[in-house]
Amino acid sequence: MSDQPLLPHRVTLLGEAMRPLGRKISGQLDMPVAPAASVSDINGIVSNHLEALQRIVHRLPAQLAGLMTDVVDNEGAGDAEVYRAASRLEASVDDLLDGYRGVRALHVFGTDAVARDLLAGVYRHTLKEVGNWIEELVETLADPLAALRKRGLATSGEVELPVTLTLTAAPQLAELSRCLQRQRATPAFPQLKRPAIAEPPQETGPGFWGTVGTLILLMGVGNALFGKGDCGCDE
């Protein structure tokens, strides 16, 4: 078996640079949050948070594209470029975590508390999808051969291995919309209207929800890497 790595150092290092970010998400999702001051306008708070969430989601495609252009496709990238690219994605994750903690800290009661918890669920849903993608990326970069086998992809020749981040509308959005409507909320939440939740993402672009970006790993996998039982060759 050859000891030649399937991926260049810069790409393997990207996985190591992303590993702490995945741990940060999983570690902070259930961290206790102290209640903040009481609020009176839950509708305005929900609107502001959804607008902030949309801005963060819209930043992600450029950041994932940066991982491709600045690291994966850039043969001259050094360690500094790898960590800079990872830190740009971390900034968006930090914004998501800040919003999530801020919502959970809202000191409200009754139906306002229901709206708060639903909004926190929207953040949590997005964070878990991002966290799962990071986990998949880290595992793939740590052991690309195992990732190929897991997906049933070719284990010889030139292989393309995509790792795609797709964000879906949180199931809490529909109930959050109904909750606010019951409180006679003004129609200031276009992204909460039922059609926008029920319909699949448009194929012309990611919009608010949909495919955010894909890291495409190209590998030349030689049969020398495998035993006869793995390569599928005739005896």
C-alpha positions in Angstrom: 0.0 0.0 0.0 1.3 3.4 -0.9 1.9 6.0 1.9 1.2 8.9 -0.5 -1.7 11.0 0.8 -4.8 11.4 -1.3 -5.1 15.1 -0.4 -2.5 17.8 -0.3 -1.4 19.2 3.0 -3.4 22.4 2.7 -6.7 20.5 2.3 -6.0 18.1 5.1 -5.1 21.1 7.3 -8.4 22.7 6.4 -10.2 19.8 8.1 -8.1 20.3 11.2 -8.8 24.0 11.2 -12.6 23.4 11.0 -12.7 20.7 13.7 -12.8 23.2 16.6 -15.7 25.1 14.9 -17.8 21.9 14.8 -17.1 21.4 18.5 -18.0 24.9 19.3 -21.4 24.5 17.7 -22.2 21.2 19.5 -20.9 22.5 22.8 -22.9 25.7 22.8 -26.3 24.5 21.6 -27.4 23.4 25.1 -25.3 25.7 27.2 -27.4 27.5 29.9 -28.3 31.1 29.2 -29.2 33.6 31.9 -32.4 35.5 31.4 -32.1 39.1 30.2 -34.4 42.1 30.7 -38.1 41.7 29.9 -39.2 42.8 26.4 -42.5 44.1 25.2 -42.4 43.8 21.4 -41.8 40.2 20.6 -43.0 40.7 17.0 -40.3 43.3 16.4 -37.7 41.1 17.9 -38.7 38.1 15.8 -38.6 40.3 12.6 -35.1 41.7 13.5 -33.7 38.2 14.2 -35.1 36.7 11.0 -33.6 39.6 9.0 -30.2 39.0 10.8 -30.5 35.3 10.1 -31.1 35.9 6.4 -28.1 38.2 6.2 -25.9 35.5 7.8 -27.2 32.8 5.4 -26.6 35.0 2.4 -22.9 35.4 3.5 -22.3 31.7 3.6 -22.1 31.0 -0.2 -19.2 33.5 -0.6 -17.4 32.0 2.4 -17.7 28.4 1.1 -16.6 29.6 -2.3 -13.6 31.1 -0.6 -12.7 27.7 0.9 -12.6 26.4 -2.6 -10.7 29.2 -4.3 -8.4 30.2 -1.5 -7.6 26.7 -0.2 -8.8 23.6 -2.2 -8.0 25.0 -5.7 -5.0 27.1 -4.6 -1.8 25.1 -4.8 0.1 28.0 -3.4 -2.0 28.3 -0.2 0.0 28.1 3.0 -1.2 27.5 6.5 -2.1 31.2 7.0 -4.5 31.1 4.1 -6.1 28.0 5.4 -6.8 29.4 8.8 -8.0 32.8 7.4 -10.5 31.0 5.2 -11.8 28.9 8.1 -12.0 32.0 10.3 -14.3 33.8 7.9 -16.7 30.9 8.1 -16.3 30.9 11.9 -17.4 34.6 12.0 -20.8 33.7 10.5 -21.1 30.7 12.9 -20.4 33.1 15.8 -23.1 35.4 14.6 -25.6 32.5 14.5 -24.6 31.4 18.0 -24.9 35.0 19.3 -28.4 35.3 17.9 -29.4 31.9 19.3 -28.2 32.8 22.8 -29.8 36.2 22.6 -33.1 34.7 21.8 -32.9 32.2 24.5 -32.1 34.9 27.0 -35.3 36.8 26.3 -37.4 37.2 29.5 -41.0 36.8 28.3 -44.2 35.0 29.3 -47.2 33.3 27.8 -47.5 33.4 24.0 -44.4 35.6 23.8 -42.5 32.7 25.4 -43.9 30.4 22.8 -42.7 32.7 20.0 -39.2 33.0 21.7 -38.8 29.2 21.9 -39.9 28.8 18.3 -37.4 31.4 17.1 -34.7 29.7 19.1 -35.6 26.5 17.4 -35.1 28.2 14.0 -31.6 29.2 15.0 -30.9 25.8 16.4 -32.1 24.1 13.2 -29.7 26.2 11.1 -26.8 25.7 13.5 -27.3 21.9 13.5 -27.3 21.8 9.7 -24.1 23.9 9.5 -22.6 21.8 12.3 -23.5 18.5 10.6 -21.9 19.8 7.4 -18.7 20.8 9.2 -18.6 17.3 10.9 -19.0 15.6 7.5 -16.2 17.8 6.0 -13.8 17.1 8.9 -14.5 13.4 8.6 -14.1 13.4 4.8 -10.8 15.3 4.9 -9.4 13.2 7.7 -10.2 9.9 5.8 -11.2 10.5 2.2 -10.9 6.8 1.4 -13.5 6.0 4.0 -15.7 8.7 2.6 -15.5 7.3 -0.9 -16.4 3.8 0.4 -19.3 5.2 2.5 -20.8 6.8 -0.6 -20.2 3.9 -2.8 -18.0 6.0 -5.1 -15.1 4.7 -7.2 -12.0 3.7 -5.4 -9.6 4.0 -8.3 -8.8 6.5 -11.0 -9.8 10.2 -10.8 -12.6 10.7 -8.3 -14.7 13.7 -7.5 -16.0 13.9 -3.9 -18.5 16.7 -3.2 -19.3 17.9 0.3 -22.5 20.1 0.0 -24.0 22.4 2.5 -27.8 22.6 2.1 -29.9 24.6 4.5 -33.6 23.9 4.9 -36.4 25.9 6.3 -36.8 25.1 10.0 -40.1 23.3 10.8 -40.6 25.9 13.6 -41.1 28.6 11.0 -44.7 27.7 10.1 -45.8 27.5 13.8 -44.0 30.7 14.5 -45.9 32.4 11.7 -49.2 31.2 13.1 -48.2 32.2 16.6 -47.5 35.8 15.6 -50.7 35.9 13.5 -52.7 34.9 16.5 -51.2 38.0 18.2 -52.3 40.1 15.3 -48.8 40.7 14.0 -48.4 43.1 11.1 -47.4 41.4 7.8 -43.8 42.4 8.3 -42.4 38.9 7.9 -42.3 38.0 4.2 -40.0 35.1 4.8 -42.6 33.6 7.2 -45.5 33.5 4.8 -46.7 30.0 4.4 -46.0 29.6 0.6 -42.4 30.6 1.2 -42.1 27.9 3.8 -43.9 25.1 2.0 -42.4 25.5 -1.4 -39.0 24.0 -2.2 -36.0 26.3 -2.8 -35.9 27.9 -6.3 -33.5 26.2 -8.7 -32.3 29.6 -10.0 -30.5 30.4 -6.7 -30.3 29.5 -3.0 -32.5 32.4 -1.8 -33.0 32.2 1.9 -32.9 28.4 2.0 -31.3 25.9 -0.4 -27.9 24.8 -1.5 -25.4 27.2 0.0 -22.2 25.8 -1.5 -20.1 22.7 -2.3 -16.5 21.8 -1.6 -15.4 19.5 -4.5 -12.4 17.3 -3.7 -10.6 15.9 -6.8 -8.5 12.9 -6.0 -6.3 10.6 -8.1 -6.8 7.2 -6.4 -4.4 4.5 -7.6 -5.2 0.8 -7.3 -1.9 0.5 -5.4 -3.7 2.0 -2.4 -6.0 -1.0 -2.1 -5.8 -4.7 -1.6 -7.3 -7.0 -4.3 -10.5 -7.3 -2.4 -11.0 -3.6 -2.4 -10.2 -2.7 -6.0 -12.8 -5.0 -7.6 -10.2 -6.4 -10.0 -10.4 -9.9 -11.3 -8.2 -12.5 -9.6 
